[in-house]
Amino acid sequence: MSRSLRHFLPVEVAALVGASLFTGDPEEWLPDARRVGADRYAIEVGTGAISRQVTVTIGDPWHVGSTWWRSCSWEATGGDGEPGGSARFLPRLDAELGLAVHEGRATLLLDGRYDPPGGRIGEAVDAVALNRVARTTVDRLLAQIVRQLTARSLATL
């Protein structure tokens, strides 16, 4: 059974600058990103105490209403950068990452889904504890992206 994750954070940037950054190179706003393919980046995600390397795929931007969107997916990788080993026990996230611009304000959005690994046992463990870890991980990643967007926007002034 898929679990939903929906998060949003305000971004203290000039709306047009934020949109320009968000629709540009993701390496500019993904935290400590290392390009590993045309649209793929290696980054660390986690709760602070626990972190894991993931490969993030970011799609091309599209615009709907007052929001710029990009598809975003990640999967955990092993020490060699490839899925496998303990990484297969971690869920893959499929999401849309957005930057909403309204009345001069910007908000970073994530609307995602993941399937807990491990069948029914994995779903039970996720319902009890791991769902909180997933939410904390996404909250932390969004906060890092907000800091990157803010820092990059200040550098353009």
C-alpha positions as CSV (number, residue, x, y, z in Angstrom):
1,M,0.0,0.0,0.0
2,S,1.4,3.4,-1.0
3,R,2.0,6.0,1.6
4,S,1.6,9.7,0.8
5,L,3.9,12.5,1.8
6,R,2.9,16.1,1.4
7,H,5.0,18.9,2.7
8,F,5.5,22.6,2.1
9,L,7.8,25.3,3.3
10,P,8.0,29.1,2.6
11,V,11.0,30.3,0.7
12,E,12.4,33.8,1.4
13,V,13.3,34.7,-2.1
14,A,12.1,37.1,-4.7
15,A,9.5,35.1,-6.5
16,L,11.0,35.5,-10.0
17,V,14.5,34.8,-8.9
18,G,13.3,31.7,-7.0
19,A,11.4,30.5,-10.1
20,S,14.5,31.1,-12.3
21,L,16.7,29.1,-9.9
22,F,14.2,26.3,-9.5
23,T,13.7,25.8,-13.2
24,G,17.5,25.9,-13.8
25,D,20.2,23.4,-13.0
26,P,19.1,21.2,-10.0
27,E,22.8,21.0,-9.0
28,E,22.4,24.6,-7.9
29,W,19.7,23.9,-5.3
30,L,20.0,20.3,-4.4
31,P,22.1,20.0,-1.2
32,D,25.7,18.8,-1.8
33,A,24.6,17.3,-5.1
34,R,27.0,15.4,-7.2
35,R,25.9,14.8,-10.8
36,V,25.9,11.1,-11.8
37,G,23.9,11.3,-15.0
38,A,22.1,13.7,-17.3
39,D,19.2,14.2,-14.8
40,R,20.5,12.2,-11.8
41,Y,22.3,13.4,-8.7
42,A,23.8,11.7,-5.7
43,I,22.8,13.4,-2.4
44,E,22.6,12.4,1.3
45,V,19.2,12.4,2.9
46,G,18.2,11.5,6.4
47,T,17.0,12.6,9.8
48,G,20.4,13.9,11.1
49,A,21.3,10.9,13.2
50,I,20.6,8.5,10.3
51,S,21.5,9.3,6.7
52,R,21.7,7.4,3.5
53,Q,23.0,8.2,0.0
54,V,20.3,8.3,-2.6
55,T,20.3,8.9,-6.3
56,V,17.7,11.6,-7.2
57,T,16.3,11.9,-10.7
58,I,14.9,15.4,-11.4
59,G,12.7,16.0,-14.5
60,D,12.3,19.0,-16.7
61,P,10.2,21.8,-15.2
62,W,6.6,22.4,-16.3
63,H,4.3,25.2,-15.3
64,V,0.7,24.9,-14.0
65,G,-1.1,28.0,-12.8
66,S,1.2,29.8,-10.4
67,T,3.4,26.8,-9.7
68,W,6.5,25.4,-11.4
69,W,6.8,21.6,-11.0
70,R,9.5,19.0,-11.5
71,S,9.2,15.3,-11.2
72,C,11.5,13.9,-8.5
73,S,12.3,10.3,-7.5
74,W,14.9,8.8,-5.4
75,E,16.2,5.4,-4.5
76,A,18.8,4.4,-1.9
77,T,22.1,3.3,-3.2
78,G,24.9,1.2,-1.7
79,G,28.4,2.3,-1.0
80,D,29.2,1.8,-4.7
81,G,26.3,4.2,-5.8
82,E,24.2,1.3,-7.1
83,P,20.9,0.0,-5.7
84,G,21.4,-3.3,-3.8
85,G,22.5,-4.6,-0.4
86,S,20.8,-2.9,2.5
87,A,19.5,-0.2,0.1
88,R,16.8,-2.6,-1.2
89,F,15.1,-2.4,2.2
90,L,14.6,1.3,1.9
91,P,11.6,2.7,-0.1
92,R,11.8,4.4,-3.4
93,L,10.1,7.9,-3.4
94,D,8.2,9.2,-6.4
95,A,7.1,12.8,-6.1
96,E,6.5,16.1,-7.7
97,L,8.5,18.9,-6.3
98,G,7.1,22.4,-6.9
99,L,7.7,26.1,-6.3
100,A,4.5,28.0,-6.0
101,V,4.7,31.7,-6.6
102,H,1.7,33.8,-5.5
103,E,1.6,37.5,-4.8
104,G,5.4,37.8,-4.6
105,R,5.8,34.9,-2.2
106,A,7.3,31.5,-2.9
107,T,6.5,28.1,-1.3
108,L,8.4,24.9,-1.9
109,L,6.1,21.9,-2.2
110,L,6.5,18.1,-2.3
111,D,3.7,15.7,-3.1
112,G,5.1,12.2,-3.0
113,R,4.4,8.5,-2.6
114,Y,6.4,5.5,-1.5
115,D,5.8,1.8,-0.9
116,P,7.3,0.4,2.3
117,P,9.5,-2.5,1.4
118,G,8.9,-5.9,3.1
119,G,5.3,-6.6,2.3
120,R,2.8,-6.7,5.1
121,I,5.5,-6.7,7.8
122,G,7.1,-3.7,6.2
123,E,3.8,-1.9,6.1
124,A,3.2,-2.6,9.8
125,V,6.7,-1.4,10.8
126,D,6.2,1.7,8.6
127,A,2.8,2.5,10.2
128,V,4.3,2.3,13.7
129,A,7.7,4.0,13.3
130,L,9.2,4.4,9.9
131,N,6.6,6.7,8.5
132,R,7.9,9.3,11.0
133,V,11.4,8.8,9.7
134,A,10.2,9.3,6.1
135,R,8.4,12.5,7.0
136,T,11.4,13.8,8.9
137,T,13.7,12.9,6.0
138,V,11.5,14.8,3.6
139,D,11.2,17.8,6.0
140,R,14.9,18.0,6.3
141,L,15.6,17.7,2.6
142,L,13.0,20.5,1.8
143,A,14.6,22.7,4.5
144,Q,18.0,22.2,2.9
145,I,16.6,23.0,-0.6
146,V,15.1,26.2,0.9
147,R,18.5,27.2,2.3
148,Q,20.1,26.5,-1.1
149,L,17.5,28.5,-3.0
150,T,17.8,31.4,-0.5
151,A,21.6,31.4,-0.6
152,R,21.7,31.3,-4.4
153,S,19.1,34.1,-4.7
154,L,21.1,36.3,-2.3
155,A,24.2,35.7,-4.4
156,T,22.4,37.0,-7.5
157,L,21.6,40.3,-5.9
